[in-house]
Amino acid sequence: MIQTPSGRVQAARDGARIVGRVDVSEPASISSGIAARYATAIFEIAKENKTLAKIEPNVADLSAALAESDDLRGLISSPLVSREDQQKAITAVADKMGLRPVMKDGLALMAQKRRLFVLPQLLQQLAALIAEDKGEVTADVTSAKALTKAQSDKLAKTLTASVGKEVKLNATVDESLIGGLVVKVGSKMIDTSIRSKLSSLQNAMKEVG
């Protein structure tokens, strides 16, 4: 278990005294809030221990593993897996991936508290905190197909020039996008997807009708 003098872990437990199975259909805002508390606790402990640079690749590796493994996604979201089994399994995953102790302990605590289902949001928020600490800005980029390295580099360079800070991309794929990109930098949304334009046109037509 993560221990800190300031009791941040207790706060990270999000005050949820949940009984029985977790409801994975909780509103996104609640999930985001839970993820933020765990991300902040892990970030602050790693910063105090001067291990931020070492947990950064852990965040990237875990994000990639979630994207590639149906089993891992099932493990963190299934209400049928007991707390004990979930904790043992995620600890084994952490050991196999060579995650830093603060990451491993954080995952174990989340499993114990039935909060592993927010892991994708936690990783995004933790990556953003690390980037901000480095003076970078994280841009969430969604595209219909995976961006090539050349495309990613060009987009990052363009965004860097636009915001005045080095931009690090957090790229995801949404095959339902007809084309273009959906880019979010902080609270600013840049949407060049055709689907978005069609939705706007449909809404406008409904209003006229």
N, C-alpha and C positions, 0 to 999 in steps of 0.2 A: 504494500500500500504506500502511496505517496505521502510523505510526512513533511510538513512545513511549520515553522514556529507561528506563522501568522494565521494558520488555519485555513489557507486557501483551498485545500482539498475538501474541507468540510463544505465550503461554499460551492465547490465544484460538484459536490453531490447533489446540488441543485434543490435541496430541501424536499426532494421527492421521496416520501416514504411509501413506495409503491408496493402493493401486495399482489402476489400471483404473477400472472403473465402480463407482459408489456403490451400496450396497445400501439402497434406500429403505425396506426392511422392518425396519430396525434397531429394537430395542425402544424404546418411548416414553421410558423413563427415560434411555437413552443420548442420544436426540435432545434431550431436555430439558436434559441436562447440557451438550451441545455448544452449544445455543442460549444457555444461561446464560453461558457463557464469552465468546461473541461479544457478547452484550448488555451484559455488564459492561464489556468493553473499550471499546465504543462510548460507553457511558454515562460512564465515567471520563474519556475524552478530551474529550467534549463538555462535561463539567462543568469540566475544567481550562481549556478554551478559552472558557468562559462562553457556550456555544451551545446549552444544554439547551432553552431556550425556543424556539429555532429548529428543533431537530430533532423536537420534539413533533408539529407538524403533519405532518412527513415520515412519522412512524410511523402517524398516522391515515390519511394519503393512501395509503400502501403497503398498509395493512390493507384499505382499501376497494377498491383495485385488485385485490388477490388475491381478494376476495370476488366481484368482478364479471367478472374476465377468466379464461376457460378457458385462453387462450394463455399467460398469465403463470403460472398454476398448473402448466401443462404444462412450461414452461421450467425452473422450479425443481426439478421432480421427475423429469423424464425422463432415464433413464440413456443414452439414445440421442444426446443432445446432447453434443458434445465440450466439454471444459473451456474451450477457446479460444472456441468459439462462444457458450457460456453466459456467459462473462465479457464478451464484446463486447455480447451482447444485453442483459444486465442493466445494463451501463454506459450503453447507449443509453436504456434505460428510466429510469435515474436522471437522465440529462441532460434527457430530455423532461419529467420530473416536477419538475425543479429541486431535486433533493435536495441537502442540505448535503454538503460534501466528506467529512466523517467517515462519513456514511451511504453515500455513493457508493463510497468506498474500502473500507468494510466489506463491502459487497455483492460488490465485485470480488474481494476476498480470499476470501470464502466460495465464490465460483464457482471460483476457482483451486484451492481445497482440496476441492472437491466437497462443500460443506456448505450449499448454497442450499436444500436440501430442508427445513432446519429454520427457514426464514424465518418461517413463521407463529408458531412458538413464540418465536422471537427477538423479534418485534414485541410479543407479549403481555408477555414478561418485561421488555423495554425500557420499555414503557408503564408497567408496575408500578414499575420503578425511578424513573422520572421522577415518577410520582404520589407515591411515598413521599418523594422529595426535596422535594416541594412540600407535604408534610404531608397528602397525600390517601391514601385507600385505594382500590385498584382491586377492583371486584366483577365476577367473570365471571358473566354472566347468559345462560342458554340458555332460549329459549322456542319454542313450536311455530310462532308467527308473529312477524314483526317488531313490536317494541313501538312504539307511537306516541310522539311527543314528550311528550305529557301523561303517559302511562304511565311513561316513562323518568324524567321529572322526579319523579313521585310516588314511584317505587321508590327513586330516589337519595336523596330527602328522608327516607324511612322508614329506609333503611339508615344514613344519616348520624346520625339520632337514636339508632339502635341501637348503633353502634360508637363514637360520640363523636368521629368525625373525618369530614371531608368525603369523600364516596364518589363515585368516578368509575366509570361503568359501561363494561364491555367486553362488548357484547351480540352474541350469535350466534343463529342460527336452526337448530333441529333439528326438521324436520317430523315425525319419528317420535314426538315427544312428543305424547301424547294431549291434554294440557292442563296448565295450571299453569306453574310456573317452576322452573328449577334454578339456584340462586344460590350461588356460592362466594366467600366473603370470607376471604382468607388460607387457613387450614386448616379453616375452618368451612363446612360444606355445609348449605344450606337448600334442601330439595327438596320442592316442593309439587305435583309432576307426578303425574297419575293413573297414568302408566305405571310410575312408581316404586312407587306403592302396590300396583298389580296384581302387580308382580314380587315384592314383599314377601309378598303374600298367596299367590302361587304357591309360593314357597319354604316358607312356613309349612305349606301343604297337603302338600308333598312330605315334610316332616319328620314330619307326623302319619301319613302313609301308610306 
